[in-house]
Amino acid sequence: MDRLAQTGLLPQGLGDILPPEAGFEAAAVERLLAAFAARGYERVKPPLIEFEEGFLSSASADVARQTFRVMDPESRRMMVLRSDITPQIARIAATRLKDAPRPLRLSYAGQVLQVSGTQLRPERQFGQAGIELIGADTALADAEVVTLAAESLRELGLAELAVDLNLPTLVATVAGALGFDETAVARLRSVLDRKDEAAVGPIAGKHSEVFIAMLRSFGPVDNALQQLGAIALPDRAQSDLQYLAEAVGLIRRHSPELALTFDPVEHRGFEYQSGVSFVLFAPAVRGELGRGGRYRTEGGEAATGFTLYTDTLLRALPRPQPVNRLLIDSNLPGGAAAELRRQGWITIAALSQPADLLSEARRLGCSHAWIDGKPRPVKIDR
């Protein structure tokens, strides 16, 4: 027993998903992929492990830090276990699908493994499902991606959803126009990410009022954009905000009920994004449902997309209705059992001849037992 207890232990951040959760997750992922496919996103399936240089060439610094590396005993080259699927999609688009017509719409689903968990997500292995729209650099493309994320989650049964919009390049754009060097921009981003208003002054000097005003201009997107419009921002920053406002208008055309907020100084987790980005939340659910945004592939193509995290998603979704599991005699003809399955029953064949079929059905977690040619409900002890 001691040996069994030891072999049952798993590394920190890893765990078994048991019934019915494993089936619930698989069904949710298939429904997401069906929603993506219905809107023209074709599925690709990249490998779990690949050569280091191919993966990291399209990965952000944060993804690289979270990636396990191993030596391939065949080629003696370094390989990585994927910590994110998006870099793999970018690689596929730039290589095997480089001649495919643009815009390229791709979807995916799979497991990823990361070096360490976070406070909000202690799991190191979890599922991702998402899409990438590659080769389109318009507000229409940004709106399509945000709208698809919201619609696919609603089709899963998630009634309440909030989208926090971001422009991760906005701080650098403003700071660069005001003459800040790269070191000062990095320091400024860091204090603004922490929402540390007191630390802005020593870095921004005479321009501190601009960045403090930006820091305070968060909340519902219309209010935030109105507040930002009152700040004397450089022309490039104003252009970026106008682009965001255009995307917001297009999103509302398709999803008028969607709650949209905007944080103009958020940068953490969006280091490789180059335009409109977003995070998906559900009320009363810990952690992000997913995130996405605009970026450029290694080949320079414009792209945008999103990734949903299935572990958080399962906590947000309503629990599935209990299924009708029917215990049947193993001697029941195959045609009769097949007909029961066509009617929606899950059939469990009894592998022995119990004296009391109802008691055996109860023991095996069945809702019904096949007795005298019909299903009989199992009385559940309370």
Number of C-alpha atoms within 10 A of each C-alpha: 6 7 7 8 8 9 9 8 10 10 7 11 17 15 13 7 10 9 8 10 13 12 12 15 17 13 13 19 23 13 16 24 21 17 19 24 16 10 11 13 20 17 17 14 13 16 11 16 17 18 16 20 13 14 26 18 15 21 24 16 11 14 19 21 13 18 22 17 17 16 13 14 8 6 8 9 12 14 19 21 21 27 26 24 24 25 21 23 24 24 22 16 22 18 11 9 14 13 9 10 10 12 15 18 21 22 25 23 23 17 16 18 21 20 16 16 16 9 7 10 16 12 17 19 19 19 21 21 22 27 28 26 23 26 20 17 18 14 18 15 21 27 23 19 21 28 19 21 25 21 19 17 24 14 12 17 14 16 13 15 18 16 23 19 27 25 25 27 22 23 22 20 18 20 23 15 13 13 10 17 11 12 9 16 19 14 15 24 22 18 16 24 14 13 16 13 15 11 17 22 15 10 15 20 9 9 13 17 14 16 23 20 15 21 21 16 22 23 16 15 23 15 14 18 21 11 15 21 14 9 15 10 19 14 12 13 20 17 12 17 19 14 16 24 16 16 21 21 16 20 24 15 12 14 16 12 11 16 14 20 21 23 22 26 28 24 22 13 14 22 13 19 21 18 24 25 27 25 21 23 21 20 9 8 14 13 18 17 24 21 23 27 26 28 22 19 22 14 13 10 15 19 26 28 27 25 25 24 19 22 18 21 23 16 15 23 18 11 11 9 6 8 11 14 19 25 27 23 20 14 10 12 9 10 9 10 21 14 11 15 13 10 9 12 18 19 20 17 14 17 10 9 10 12 8 8 20 21 16 18 24 18 9 13 14 22 21 23 26 18 14 7 9 10 16 16 18 18 12 10 5 3
